[in-house]
Amino acid sequence: MDFNGKAVLVYLEEDNITKAYFRIKPLLSQDGPITSETLNSLPDEGFLRIVPDRNEQHTFKERMRTMCGLCLLDLRNQPAEANKIRTNKNYNPANGENNQFIVYSDAVCAMQQDLLYQVVPQGEAEKAVTPFVFIRNGANIQGPVKKDEPSIPEDAKQLPPDSQELYSISVNGQELLFFWPRKAENAEKTAVKPVETAQEVPSEKAEEPVSALDQIQEINKQCIAQSANLLTTKTSVAVPEKPAAPQQPLTGTKLYSPGQKGNSFRRAHNPLMETVELQRYASKQEAPGAIVNDSTALKDVMNPVDTFKRSLQRVCINAEDSRQAVDIILSCPGMQQGLSAAMACESKKLAISAMNSQLQELEAERLMLLMQLDDARKDMASLKKNALDELTASEKAALEDVRKEKQLLEAENALQEKALRALNEMRDQAQETLEKAVHDGSTVLLTRMNGQKIEKQELVRRLDEAMKAAGFICNEGDALALLTAYALSPNALYISAANNSDAALGAETLAGVFGTDVSLNRNESNALLAPGGNTPVFVRSHTRKGCTAVVLQNDPAQGMKLPDEYPFALLPFAADIRAIPQATCTYAPVCSSSVNAFVSDSKLNAETISAMQPLRNLNASSPLPIARFRNALRFIASTQNAFRGGVAEAIDRAVCHFILPHYLFSGIRKEELAQYLTDMPRALDIWNTAK
């Protein structure tokens, strides 16, 4: 552990707040992170105890607390003989002092601007611990910049991510990255290089250390020898100057220069001299009642203690005079013992006074507790009576609350019984209507269920999975188009397939995705829709040219057979001859609002509307209804951003679901419509295969 001439990044903490004890833990130097071997030399926890320097006795605590966290141990400008790191004389793990070495507080300072820089992510410069930082954006590291002004200038330095001057350390479980340039180290190497080349390679014998005793004996031998006296020896040969020996590192205990202290000479005690001095300046004390001649000279006699007191007050003004006065006082015989006894007695008096004060406080508390105990014993009966009265009052209030709550519950129960009777009457009427409809055979009763809200992507996945399991060709785009077309035409749908059987299977598959089934209405008569529920209701009404009409009955008064010009959507189902049909997928009921989410209010641009405009009046005898054209445009607006083919695929599918059904059933020559379907592969395929 040798930090002389180095700057070290350390972590400062206050491990004992009551006694204001501080310590530091070395983390990083210019050579890299502090190794575990170095920390092992700082038992028992890898810290150095900080002791206040003599120049900051009064500001030590405040300055250390302002620097708690990351700071610097700067020994670069400290001479080696200063020895700022020493052994802790108070090291005693049994009493809680686990730091074997100390460091003086003047070597601990705050972060410097041009020494090292913290590397922080972009946008977190204000959290840095160094005044200047490097900004990291991915693998791009630039700086330095002020942490208060993190804007990167144009001439900022660029650091490679694998720079050997980037070091990562762990502080309180957090990884911090620092950039410590090695400019100072390179300059030092350059300055030392010529000295190293001028040195001679020492021999193996010279490497052995020579003790001080051997050197002194060698000098004595040279002084005793006759030839050692150069004054009596004449020679014409010039004595070459012996080159200076290379400086070897010290291997023993480090020496240090203590602070310069002025020489103080304590005067020796001499009773005879002191007696003479006293007789020179003191006058003879006259006995009380003595007869004094008129010619006798009288003078005032000063009290020596009073004189000493006044002199001591003047001496204490100057520090040097105070030090000399203390030396003189301590040189007097018996003065040290007297001062020690007085100080011990004073400390004992202070301790006894503090103990007496505590005893008085305890006695006062004891008397107060005794008085309170007596009062409590006297008032025991009244306290019991008051407690019983309070309990009785609270019980009466609780009983009154229970009575009021009972009345409210009885009134609510009466209302619920009245509502229950009305519901029972409605149930009986509905049961009679159902029995009459079943016996009559002319009316079908449809009921809804309560469904759950399902997301759009989940419904698309369900329909794709169900269609493939049933044996039809389907992908996510087909499923999205079918669900959007159904949402735009909720009251009537035509399921198109190669035959009526496949069309019926497609209708059952679509209904199964919504957790319901398809009711069969053979006679195409009226149907009654029971109130309640929020799921779709599907009824298979009739077939036409290979299409199965699946009608969602929302109006009980409306017949199941709808007119041909109603703007229903066409859902084409194509069989997959390579697929092996599986069991029909069953799902939980789905509410109608989940289907309505497929329709959005997005706007179409003028180019899309212009592309759809020629398809409106291809058959003069039967033009395209406005409702169909409107549904086709809403289909494109809802799906133009959902299909992989974009708006072109949305137009193609809109023509398949809404435009082609009208011209298929109204009658038109194929070549008249085919010329508009050249860029619509799906619509052209349906149009070419139509009968």
C-alpha positions as CSV (number, residue, x, y, z in Angstrom):
1,M,0.0,0.0,0.0
2,D,2.1,2.9,-1.3
3,F,0.0,6.0,-2.5
4,N,2.9,8.5,-2.2
5,G,2.9,10.9,-5.2
6,K,-0.4,9.6,-6.5
7,A,-4.0,10.8,-6.6
8,V,-6.6,8.1,-5.6
9,L,-10.4,8.2,-6.1
10,V,-11.8,7.2,-2.7
11,Y,-15.2,6.8,-1.0
12,L,-15.7,8.8,2.1
13,E,-18.3,7.9,4.8
14,E,-19.1,8.9,8.3
15,D,-19.2,5.6,10.1
16,N,-19.9,7.1,13.6
17,I,-22.2,10.1,13.5
18,T,-22.2,10.6,17.3
19,K,-18.4,11.0,17.5
20,A,-17.9,12.5,13.9
21,Y,-15.6,9.7,12.8
22,F,-14.8,9.6,9.1
23,R,-12.9,7.1,6.9
24,I,-12.1,6.5,3.2
25,K,-11.9,3.4,1.0
26,P,-9.5,3.6,-2.0
27,L,-11.3,2.7,-5.3
28,L,-9.4,3.9,-8.3
29,S,-6.0,5.4,-9.2
30,Q,-4.4,6.4,-12.5
31,D,-3.0,2.9,-12.8
32,G,-6.5,1.4,-12.6
33,P,-8.9,0.1,-10.0
34,I,-7.5,-0.7,-6.5
35,T,-6.8,-4.4,-6.3
36,S,-8.1,-6.7,-3.6
37,E,-4.5,-7.4,-2.5
38,T,-4.1,-3.7,-1.7
39,L,-7.3,-3.5,0.2
40,N,-6.3,-6.6,2.2
41,S,-3.4,-4.6,3.6
42,L,-6.0,-2.3,5.2
43,P,-7.6,-4.4,7.9
44,D,-10.3,-5.1,8.7
45,E,-12.6,-3.5,6.2
46,G,-10.3,-1.9,3.7
47,F,-10.7,1.7,5.0
48,L,-8.3,4.4,6.2
49,R,-9.3,6.4,9.3
50,I,-9.2,10.2,8.8
51,V,-7.8,12.4,11.5
52,P,-8.0,16.2,11.5
53,D,-4.9,18.1,10.5
54,R,-3.6,20.7,13.0
55,N,-4.6,23.5,10.6
56,E,-8.3,22.6,10.5
57,Q,-9.3,21.5,14.0
58,H,-12.5,23.7,13.9
59,T,-13.6,23.1,10.3
60,F,-12.8,19.4,10.0
61,K,-16.3,18.0,10.7
62,E,-18.2,20.4,8.4
63,R,-15.7,19.9,5.5
64,M,-15.7,16.1,5.7
65,R,-19.6,16.0,5.7
66,T,-19.8,18.2,2.6
67,M,-17.5,15.7,0.8
68,C,-19.2,12.5,1.9
69,G,-19.3,10.2,-1.1
70,L,-16.7,10.1,-3.9
71,C,-13.7,12.4,-3.4
72,L,-9.9,12.4,-3.9
73,L,-6.9,11.4,-1.8
74,D,-4.3,13.7,-3.3
75,L,-0.7,12.9,-2.4
76,R,0.9,14.2,-5.6
77,N,2.3,17.5,-4.1
78,Q,3.1,16.0,-0.7
79,P,6.8,15.2,0.0
80,A,7.5,11.6,0.9
81,E,8.9,12.5,4.3
82,A,5.6,14.1,5.2
83,N,4.2,10.5,5.7
84,K,0.5,11.4,5.5
85,I,-0.5,7.8,6.0
86,R,0.6,6.3,9.3
87,T,-0.3,3.5,11.8
88,N,-3.4,4.1,13.9
89,K,-2.3,4.1,17.6
90,N,-6.0,3.6,18.6
91,Y,-6.4,0.5,16.5
92,N,-8.4,-1.9,18.7
93,P,-11.0,-4.2,16.9
94,A,-12.3,-5.3,20.3
95,N,-13.5,-1.7,21.0
96,G,-14.8,-1.1,17.5
97,E,-11.8,0.6,15.9
98,N,-11.2,-1.6,12.8
99,N,-9.0,0.8,10.8
100,Q,-5.3,0.0,11.3
101,F,-4.0,3.1,9.4
102,I,-4.8,6.8,9.5
103,V,-4.6,9.6,6.9
104,Y,-4.5,13.3,7.6
105,S,-7.4,15.3,6.5
106,D,-5.4,17.9,4.4
107,A,-4.7,15.1,1.9
108,V,-8.5,14.5,1.3
109,C,-10.0,17.0,-1.1
110,A,-13.0,17.4,-3.4
111,M,-13.0,16.4,-7.1
112,Q,-10.7,18.4,-9.4
113,Q,-11.7,19.6,-12.9
114,D,-8.9,18.3,-15.0
115,L,-7.9,15.1,-13.3
116,L,-10.5,12.5,-14.1
117,Y,-14.0,12.5,-15.7
118,Q,-17.1,10.4,-15.2
119,V,-18.6,8.8,-18.3
120,V,-22.4,9.1,-18.1
121,P,-25.3,8.3,-20.5
122,Q,-26.8,11.1,-22.5
123,G,-29.3,13.0,-20.4
124,E,-27.8,12.0,-17.0
125,A,-25.0,14.6,-16.7
126,E,-26.5,16.3,-13.7
127,K,-26.0,13.1,-11.6
128,A,-22.3,13.0,-12.2
129,V,-19.8,13.3,-9.3
130,T,-17.0,15.1,-11.3
131,P,-17.3,18.7,-12.4
132,F,-16.6,17.8,-16.0
133,V,-18.0,14.6,-17.7
134,F,-17.9,12.6,-20.9
135,I,-21.3,11.9,-22.6
136,R,-21.9,8.4,-23.8
137,N,-24.5,7.8,-26.6
138,G,-24.2,4.1,-27.5
139,A,-20.6,3.5,-28.5
140,N,-20.0,7.2,-29.0
141,I,-18.1,8.9,-26.1
142,Q,-17.4,12.6,-26.3
143,G,-16.3,15.3,-24.0
144,P,-15.3,16.8,-21.7
145,V,-18.2,19.1,-20.9
146,K,-19.5,20.7,-17.8
147,K,-22.1,18.6,-16.0
148,D,-24.3,21.7,-15.6
149,E,-24.0,22.5,-19.4
150,P,-24.1,19.0,-21.1
151,S,-24.2,20.3,-24.6
152,I,-21.3,18.7,-26.7
153,P,-19.1,21.3,-28.6
154,E,-17.9,20.7,-32.1
155,D,-14.3,20.2,-31.0
156,A,-15.1,17.6,-28.4
157,K,-12.7,14.8,-27.9
158,Q,-13.8,11.3,-29.2
159,L,-12.9,8.3,-27.0
160,P,-12.9,4.7,-28.4
161,P,-15.1,2.3,-26.4
162,D,-12.1,0.0,-25.8
163,S,-9.8,2.7,-24.4
164,Q,-7.4,1.5,-21.8
165,E,-8.0,4.7,-19.8
166,L,-11.7,3.8,-19.1
167,Y,-12.2,2.1,-15.8
168,S,-15.3,0.7,-14.2
169,I,-15.8,0.6,-10.4
170,S,-18.6,-0.6,-8.1
171,V,-19.9,1.9,-5.5
172,N,-22.7,0.8,-3.2
173,G,-23.8,-1.8,-5.8
174,Q,-23.8,0.7,-8.7
175,E,-21.4,0.4,-11.6
176,L,-19.7,3.8,-12.5
177,L,-17.4,4.4,-15.5
178,F,-14.5,6.9,-15.3
179,F,-12.0,8.2,-17.8
180,W,-8.6,8.9,-16.3
181,P,-6.1,10.3,-18.9
182,R,-2.5,9.4,-18.4
183,K,-0.9,12.7,-19.4
184,A,0.8,13.2,-16.1
185,E,2.2,9.7,-16.1
186,N,3.7,10.0,-19.6
187,A,5.4,13.3,-18.7
188,E,6.9,11.8,-15.7
189,K,8.3,8.9,-17.7
190,T,9.8,11.3,-20.2
191,A,11.5,13.3,-17.5
192,V,13.0,10.3,-15.8
193,K,14.2,8.5,-18.9
194,P,17.6,10.3,-19.3
195,V,18.5,9.7,-15.7
196,E,17.7,6.0,-16.1
197,T,20.0,5.7,-19.2
198,A,22.9,7.5,-17.4
199,Q,22.9,5.1,-14.5
200,E,25.4,2.3,-14.5
201,V,24.2,-1.2,-14.0
202,P,25.0,-2.1,-10.4
203,S,26.8,-5.3,-9.8
204,E,25.4,-8.1,-7.7
205,K,27.7,-7.1,-4.8
206,A,26.4,-3.5,-4.9
207,E,22.8,-4.7,-4.6
208,E,23.5,-6.0,-1.1
209,P,22.4,-3.3,1.5
210,V,25.2,-1.9,3.7
211,S,24.3,-1.2,7.3
212,A,25.1,2.1,9.0
213,L,27.5,0.5,11.5
214,D,29.6,-0.9,8.6
215,Q,29.8,2.5,6.9
216,I,31.0,4.2,10.2
217,Q,33.7,1.6,10.8
218,E,34.9,2.0,7.2
219,I,35.2,5.8,7.7
220,N,37.1,5.3,10.9
221,K,39.7,3.1,9.2
222,Q,40.2,5.7,6.5
223,C,40.8,8.4,9.0
224,I,43.4,6.3,11.0
225,A,45.3,5.4,7.9
226,Q,48.4,7.6,7.1
227,S,47.7,7.7,3.5
228,A,44.2,9.0,4.2
229,N,45.6,12.5,4.9
230,L,45.6,14.3,1.6
231,L,47.6,17.3,3.0
232,T,50.8,15.3,3.4
233,T,50.5,13.5,0.1
234,K,51.8,15.1,-3.0
235,T,50.6,13.7,-6.4
236,S,50.5,15.1,-9.9
237,V,47.6,12.9,-10.9
238,A,44.3,14.5,-10.8
239,V,41.8,12.7,-8.7
240,P,38.7,12.0,-10.8
241,E,35.4,13.0,-9.4
242,K,33.4,10.1,-8.2
243,P,30.0,10.0,-9.9
244,A,27.0,10.2,-7.6
245,A,25.7,6.8,-6.6
246,P,22.2,6.1,-7.9
247,Q,19.5,6.7,-5.4
248,Q,18.1,3.5,-4.1
249,P,14.6,3.2,-2.6
250,L,14.4,3.0,1.1
251,T,13.7,-0.4,2.5
252,G,13.4,0.3,6.2
253,T,11.1,2.3,8.4
254,K,10.1,5.7,6.8
255,L,11.6,8.8,8.5
256,Y,9.7,12.0,8.7
257,S,10.5,15.5,9.9
258,P,8.4,16.6,12.9
259,G,7.1,20.1,13.1
260,Q,9.7,22.7,14.2
261,K,9.3,23.6,17.8
262,G,11.0,26.5,19.5
263,N,13.7,25.7,22.1
264,S,12.4,26.1,25.6
265,F,14.7,26.1,28.6
266,R,13.0,25.3,31.9
267,R,14.7,27.0,34.8
268,A,16.1,24.8,37.5
269,H,14.8,25.1,41.0
270,N,17.3,26.9,43.4
271,P,15.8,27.6,46.9
272,L,18.7,30.0,47.9
273,M,18.3,32.1,44.8
274,E,14.6,32.3,45.2
275,T,15.0,33.4,48.8
276,V,17.4,36.2,47.9
277,E,15.0,37.4,45.2
278,L,12.1,37.4,47.6
279,Q,14.1,39.4,50.2
280,R,15.1,42.0,47.6
281,Y,11.5,42.9,46.6
282,A,9.7,42.2,49.8
283,S,9.6,44.4,52.9
284,K,9.6,43.3,56.5
285,Q,6.2,42.4,57.9
286,E,5.6,44.2,61.2
287,A,3.9,42.4,64.0
288,P,0.4,43.5,64.9
289,G,0.4,46.2,67.6
290,A,4.1,47.0,67.2
291,I,5.3,50.4,68.1
292,V,6.7,52.2,65.1
293,N,8.9,55.3,65.2
294,D,7.7,58.4,63.4
295,S,10.8,58.4,61.3
296,T,10.1,54.9,60.0
297,A,9.3,54.7,56.3
298,L,6.1,52.9,55.5
299,K,5.1,51.2,52.2
300,D,2.2,49.2,50.9
301,V,2.6,45.5,50.9
302,M,0.9,43.7,47.9
303,N,-0.7,40.3,48.2
304,P,1.6,37.9,46.2
305,V,-1.5,35.9,45.1
306,D,-3.2,39.0,43.8
307,T,0.0,40.1,42.0
308,F,0.3,36.6,40.4
309,K,-3.3,36.7,39.3
310,R,-2.9,40.1,37.6
311,S,0.3,39.1,36.0
312,L,-1.2,35.9,34.8
313,Q,-4.0,37.8,33.1
314,R,-1.5,39.9,31.2
315,V,0.6,36.9,30.3
316,C,-2.4,35.0,28.8
317,I,-2.8,37.6,26.1
318,N,0.3,36.3,24.1
319,A,0.5,32.6,23.2
320,E,4.3,32.5,23.6
321,D,4.1,34.2,27.0
322,S,1.5,31.7,28.1
323,R,3.7,28.8,27.1
324,Q,6.7,30.2,29.1
325,A,4.4,30.8,32.1
326,V,3.2,27.2,32.0
327,D,6.8,26.0,31.9
328,I,7.7,28.2,34.9
329,I,4.7,27.0,36.8
330,L,5.4,23.4,36.1
331,S,9.1,23.8,37.1
332,C,8.1,24.7,40.6
333,P,8.4,21.7,43.0
334,G,5.1,19.9,43.7
335,M,3.2,22.1,41.3
336,Q,2.5,19.2,38.8
337,Q,1.1,17.0,41.6
338,G,-1.0,19.9,42.9
339,L,-2.4,20.6,39.5
340,S,-3.2,17.0,38.8
341,A,-4.9,16.6,42.2
342,A,-6.9,19.8,41.6
343,M,-8.0,18.7,38.1
344,A,-8.9,15.3,39.4
345,C,-10.9,16.8,42.3
346,E,-12.6,19.2,39.8
347,S,-13.6,16.3,37.5
348,K,-14.9,14.4,40.5
349,K,-16.9,17.4,41.6
350,L,-18.4,17.7,38.1
351,A,-19.3,14.0,38.0
352,I,-20.8,14.2,41.5
353,S,-22.7,17.3,40.5
354,A,-24.1,15.6,37.4
355,M,-25.0,12.5,39.5
356,N,-26.7,14.7,42.1
357,S,-28.7,16.5,39.4
358,Q,-29.8,13.2,37.9
359,L,-30.8,11.9,41.4
360,Q,-32.8,15.1,42.0
361,E,-34.6,14.6,38.7
362,L,-35.4,11.0,39.5
363,E,-36.6,11.9,42.9
364,A,-38.9,14.5,41.5
365,E,-40.3,12.0,39.0
366,R,-40.8,9.4,41.8
367,L,-42.7,11.9,43.9
368,M,-44.9,12.9,40.9
369,L,-45.6,9.2,40.2
370,L,-46.5,8.6,43.9
371,M,-48.9,11.6,43.8
372,Q,-50.5,10.3,40.6
373,L,-50.9,6.8,42.1
374,D,-52.6,8.3,45.2
375,D,-55.0,10.3,43.0
376,A,-55.7,7.2,40.9
377,R,-56.6,5.2,44.0
378,K,-58.9,7.9,45.3
379,D,-60.7,8.2,41.9
380,M,-60.9,4.4,41.2
381,A,-64.6,4.3,42.1
382,S,-65.5,7.3,40.0
383,L,-63.5,6.0,37.1
384,K,-65.3,2.7,37.2
385,K,-68.7,4.5,37.2
386,N,-67.7,6.8,34.3
387,A,-66.5,3.8,32.3
388,L,-69.8,1.9,32.9
389,D,-71.7,5.0,31.9
390,E,-69.7,5.4,28.7
391,L,-70.2,1.7,27.8
392,T,-73.9,2.0,28.4
393,A,-74.2,5.1,26.3
394,S,-72.2,3.4,23.4
395,E,-74.3,0.3,23.6
396,K,-77.5,2.4,23.5
397,A,-76.2,4.3,20.4
398,A,-75.2,1.0,18.7
399,L,-78.7,-0.5,19.5
400,E,-80.4,2.5,18.0
401,D,-78.2,2.2,14.8
402,V,-79.2,-1.4,14.5
403,R,-82.9,-0.6,14.8
404,K,-82.6,2.1,12.1
405,E,-80.7,-0.3,9.8
406,K,-83.4,-2.9,10.4
407,Q,-86.1,-0.5,9.3
408,L,-84.1,0.4,6.1
409,L,-83.6,-3.3,5.3
410,E,-87.3,-4.1,5.8
411,A,-88.2,-1.2,3.5
412,E,-85.7,-2.4,0.9
413,N,-86.9,-6.0,1.3
414,A,-90.5,-4.8,0.5
415,L,-89.4,-3.1,-2.7
416,Q,-87.4,-6.2,-3.8
417,E,-90.4,-8.4,-3.1
418,K,-92.6,-6.1,-5.2
419,A,-90.0,-6.2,-8.0
420,L,-89.8,-10.0,-7.7
421,R,-93.6,-10.3,-8.1
422,A,-93.4,-8.2,-11.3
423,L,-90.6,-10.4,-12.6
424,N,-92.5,-13.6,-11.8
425,E,-95.5,-12.2,-13.7
426,M,-93.3,-11.4,-16.7
427,R,-91.7,-14.9,-16.5
428,D,-95.2,-16.5,-16.5
429,Q,-96.2,-14.4,-19.5
430,A,-93.0,-15.3,-21.4
431,Q,-93.5,-19.0,-20.6
432,E,-97.0,-18.9,-21.9
433,T,-95.9,-17.1,-25.1
434,L,-93.1,-19.7,-25.5
435,E,-95.4,-22.7,-25.1
436,K,-97.9,-21.1,-27.5
437,A,-95.2,-20.5,-30.1
438,V,-93.8,-24.1,-29.7
439,H,-97.3,-25.6,-30.2
440,D,-98.2,-23.3,-33.0
441,G,-94.9,-23.8,-34.9
442,S,-95.1,-20.4,-36.7
443,T,-92.7,-18.4,-34.6
444,V,-89.1,-19.0,-33.5
445,L,-87.8,-17.5,-30.2
446,L,-84.2,-16.3,-30.3
447,T,-82.2,-15.5,-27.1
448,R,-78.9,-13.7,-26.5
449,M,-76.2,-14.4,-23.9
450,N,-73.9,-12.1,-22.0
451,G,-70.5,-12.1,-23.7
452,Q,-67.1,-10.8,-22.8
453,K,-65.0,-8.1,-24.4
454,I,-62.3,-9.5,-26.7
455,E,-59.4,-7.6,-28.4
456,K,-59.3,-7.3,-32.2
457,Q,-56.1,-9.4,-32.6
458,E,-57.6,-12.2,-30.5
459,L,-60.7,-12.3,-32.6
460,V,-58.6,-12.4,-35.8
461,R,-56.6,-15.3,-34.4
462,R,-59.7,-17.2,-33.4
463,L,-61.3,-16.9,-36.8
464,D,-58.1,-17.8,-38.6
465,E,-57.7,-20.9,-36.4
466,A,-61.4,-21.9,-36.7
467,M,-61.4,-21.5,-40.5
468,K,-58.3,-23.6,-41.0
469,A,-59.6,-26.3,-38.6
470,A,-62.9,-26.5,-40.6
471,G,-61.0,-27.0,-43.9
472,F,-61.2,-23.6,-45.5
473,I,-58.3,-21.5,-47.0
474,C,-57.7,-18.6,-44.6
475,N,-54.9,-16.3,-43.3
476,E,-54.8,-13.3,-41.0
477,G,-55.7,-10.9,-43.8
478,D,-58.8,-13.0,-44.8
479,A,-59.9,-13.2,-41.1
480,L,-59.5,-9.4,-40.7
481,A,-61.5,-8.8,-43.9
482,L,-64.4,-11.1,-42.9
483,L,-64.7,-9.6,-39.4
484,T,-64.7,-6.0,-40.8
485,A,-67.3,-6.9,-43.5
486,Y,-69.5,-8.5,-40.8
487,A,-69.1,-5.4,-38.6
488,L,-70.3,-3.1,-41.5
489,S,-73.3,-5.4,-42.3
490,P,-74.5,-6.8,-39.0
491,N,-78.1,-7.5,-40.1
492,A,-77.6,-9.6,-43.2
493,L,-74.6,-11.6,-44.5
494,Y,-74.3,-14.0,-47.5
495,I,-71.9,-16.8,-47.1
496,S,-70.6,-17.9,-50.5
497,A,-69.0,-21.3,-51.1
498,A,-68.8,-24.0,-53.8
499,N,-72.0,-25.6,-52.5
500,N,-74.7,-25.1,-50.0
501,S,-73.1,-27.6,-47.5
502,D,-69.8,-25.7,-47.4
503,A,-71.7,-22.4,-47.1
504,A,-73.7,-23.8,-44.1
505,L,-70.4,-25.0,-42.5
506,G,-68.8,-21.5,-43.0
507,A,-71.8,-19.9,-41.3
508,E,-71.5,-22.3,-38.3
509,T,-67.7,-21.6,-38.2
510,L,-68.3,-17.8,-38.1
511,A,-71.0,-18.2,-35.4
512,G,-68.7,-20.5,-33.3
513,V,-66.0,-17.8,-33.2
514,F,-68.5,-15.5,-31.4
515,G,-69.5,-18.3,-28.9
516,T,-73.0,-18.9,-30.4
517,D,-74.7,-21.1,-33.0
518,V,-76.9,-20.8,-36.1
519,S,-80.6,-21.2,-35.7
520,L,-82.4,-22.9,-38.6
521,N,-85.6,-21.3,-39.8
522,R,-86.9,-23.7,-42.5
523,N,-90.2,-21.9,-43.2
524,E,-88.6,-18.4,-43.3
525,S,-91.3,-17.2,-40.9
526,N,-91.1,-14.6,-38.2
527,A,-88.9,-14.9,-35.2
528,L,-89.1,-13.4,-31.7
529,L,-85.9,-12.0,-30.1
530,A,-86.0,-12.3,-26.3
531,P,-84.7,-9.2,-24.5
532,G,-81.4,-9.3,-22.6
533,G,-77.8,-10.3,-23.5
534,N,-75.3,-8.6,-25.8
535,T,-74.1,-11.4,-28.1
536,P,-74.9,-11.7,-31.8
537,V,-77.7,-14.0,-32.9
538,F,-77.4,-15.9,-36.2
539,V,-80.3,-17.4,-38.2
540,R,-80.0,-19.3,-41.4
541,S,-82.9,-18.1,-43.6
542,H,-82.5,-19.2,-47.2
543,T,-80.1,-20.1,-50.0
544,R,-79.6,-18.5,-53.4
545,K,-77.2,-19.5,-56.2
546,G,-74.8,-21.3,-54.0
547,C,-75.0,-18.7,-51.2
548,T,-76.4,-19.3,-47.8
549,A,-78.0,-16.2,-46.2
550,V,-77.1,-15.9,-42.5
551,V,-79.3,-13.1,-41.0
552,L,-78.7,-11.4,-37.6
553,Q,-82.2,-10.6,-36.3
554,N,-82.3,-7.4,-34.3
555,D,-85.9,-6.3,-35.1
556,P,-88.5,-8.9,-33.9
557,A,-91.2,-7.4,-36.2
558,Q,-89.1,-7.8,-39.3
559,G,-89.4,-11.0,-41.3
560,M,-86.4,-13.3,-41.8
561,K,-86.4,-13.0,-45.6
562,L,-84.8,-9.8,-46.6
563,P,-85.1,-8.1,-50.0
564,D,-82.4,-8.7,-52.5
565,E,-81.4,-5.0,-52.7
566,Y,-80.6,-4.9,-49.0
567,P,-76.8,-3.8,-48.6
568,F,-75.6,-7.2,-47.3
569,A,-72.0,-8.2,-47.5
570,L,-70.7,-11.3,-49.4
571,L,-68.3,-13.5,-47.4
572,P,-66.6,-15.9,-49.8
573,F,-65.4,-19.2,-48.2
574,A,-63.0,-21.3,-50.4
575,A,-62.2,-24.9,-49.5
576,D,-58.6,-26.1,-49.0
577,I,-58.4,-29.5,-50.8
578,R,-55.2,-30.3,-49.0
579,A,-56.4,-29.7,-45.5
580,I,-57.9,-32.4,-43.3
581,P,-60.9,-31.0,-41.4
582,Q,-60.8,-31.2,-37.6
583,A,-63.3,-30.7,-34.8
584,T,-65.1,-27.4,-34.7
585,C,-63.4,-24.9,-32.4
586,T,-65.6,-23.7,-29.5
587,Y,-65.0,-20.4,-27.7
588,A,-66.7,-18.3,-24.9
589,P,-69.4,-15.9,-25.9
590,V,-68.2,-12.5,-27.3
591,C,-70.2,-9.2,-27.0
592,S,-71.2,-7.3,-30.1
593,S,-69.0,-4.3,-29.1
594,S,-65.9,-6.3,-29.7
595,V,-66.9,-6.6,-33.4
596,N,-67.8,-2.9,-33.7
597,A,-64.2,-2.1,-32.8
598,F,-63.1,-3.2,-36.3
599,V,-64.8,-0.1,-37.9
600,S,-62.9,3.1,-37.6
601,D,-63.7,6.7,-38.7
602,S,-60.5,7.2,-40.7
603,K,-60.6,9.5,-43.8
604,L,-59.9,8.5,-47.4
605,N,-57.9,10.6,-49.8
606,A,-59.3,11.8,-53.1
607,E,-57.3,9.3,-55.2
608,T,-59.0,6.3,-53.5
609,I,-62.5,7.7,-53.9
610,S,-61.7,8.4,-57.6
611,A,-60.6,4.8,-58.1
612,M,-63.9,3.5,-56.7
613,Q,-66.1,6.0,-58.5
614,P,-66.3,4.1,-61.9
615,L,-67.8,1.0,-60.2
616,R,-71.0,2.8,-59.2
617,N,-73.0,2.8,-62.5
618,L,-71.9,-0.1,-64.6
619,N,-75.5,-1.4,-64.9
620,A,-77.9,1.4,-65.9
621,S,-80.9,-0.7,-65.1
622,S,-79.7,-1.5,-61.6
623,P,-77.1,1.0,-60.3
624,L,-75.1,0.4,-57.2
625,P,-77.0,1.4,-54.0
626,I,-75.6,4.2,-52.0
627,A,-75.6,2.1,-48.8
628,R,-73.3,-0.5,-50.5
629,F,-70.9,2.1,-51.9
630,R,-70.8,3.8,-48.4
631,N,-70.0,0.4,-46.7
632,A,-67.2,-0.2,-49.3
633,L,-65.6,3.1,-48.6
634,R,-65.8,2.6,-44.8
635,F,-64.2,-0.9,-45.3
636,I,-61.3,0.7,-47.1
637,A,-60.9,3.4,-44.5
638,S,-60.9,0.9,-41.7
639,T,-58.4,-1.6,-43.2
640,Q,-56.1,0.4,-45.5
641,N,-53.4,0.5,-42.8
642,A,-53.9,-3.1,-41.6
643,F,-53.3,-5.2,-44.7
644,R,-49.8,-5.9,-45.9
645,G,-50.9,-4.7,-49.4
646,G,-52.0,-1.4,-48.1
647,V,-54.8,0.5,-49.7
648,A,-54.6,-1.5,-52.9
649,E,-55.5,-4.7,-51.0
650,A,-58.2,-2.9,-49.1
651,I,-59.9,-1.8,-52.4
652,D,-59.6,-5.3,-53.8
653,R,-61.3,-6.9,-50.7
654,A,-63.9,-4.1,-50.5
655,V,-65.0,-4.9,-54.1
656,C,-65.2,-8.6,-53.2
657,H,-67.4,-8.1,-50.2
658,F,-69.7,-5.2,-51.3
659,I,-69.5,-4.4,-55.0
660,L,-69.6,-7.9,-56.6
661,P,-72.7,-9.2,-54.7
662,H,-74.9,-6.5,-56.3
663,Y,-73.7,-7.1,-59.9
664,L,-73.7,-10.9,-59.4
665,F,-77.4,-10.9,-58.4
666,S,-78.6,-8.0,-60.6
667,G,-77.1,-9.4,-63.8
668,I,-74.4,-7.8,-65.9
669,R,-72.1,-9.1,-68.6
670,K,-68.7,-10.3,-67.4
671,E,-66.6,-8.3,-69.8
672,E,-68.2,-5.1,-68.7
673,L,-67.0,-5.5,-65.2
674,A,-63.8,-7.5,-65.8
675,Q,-62.0,-4.5,-67.4
676,Y,-62.1,-2.7,-64.0
677,L,-60.8,-5.7,-62.0
678,T,-57.4,-6.1,-63.7
679,D,-55.5,-4.8,-60.7
680,M,-57.8,-6.7,-58.2
681,P,-56.8,-10.4,-58.2
682,R,-59.2,-11.5,-55.5
683,A,-62.2,-9.8,-57.1
684,L,-61.3,-11.0,-60.6
685,D,-61.0,-14.6,-59.4
686,I,-64.5,-14.5,-57.8
687,W,-66.0,-12.8,-60.9
688,N,-64.5,-15.3,-63.3
689,T,-65.7,-18.3,-61.3
690,A,-69.2,-17.0,-60.8
691,K,-72.0,-18.8,-62.7
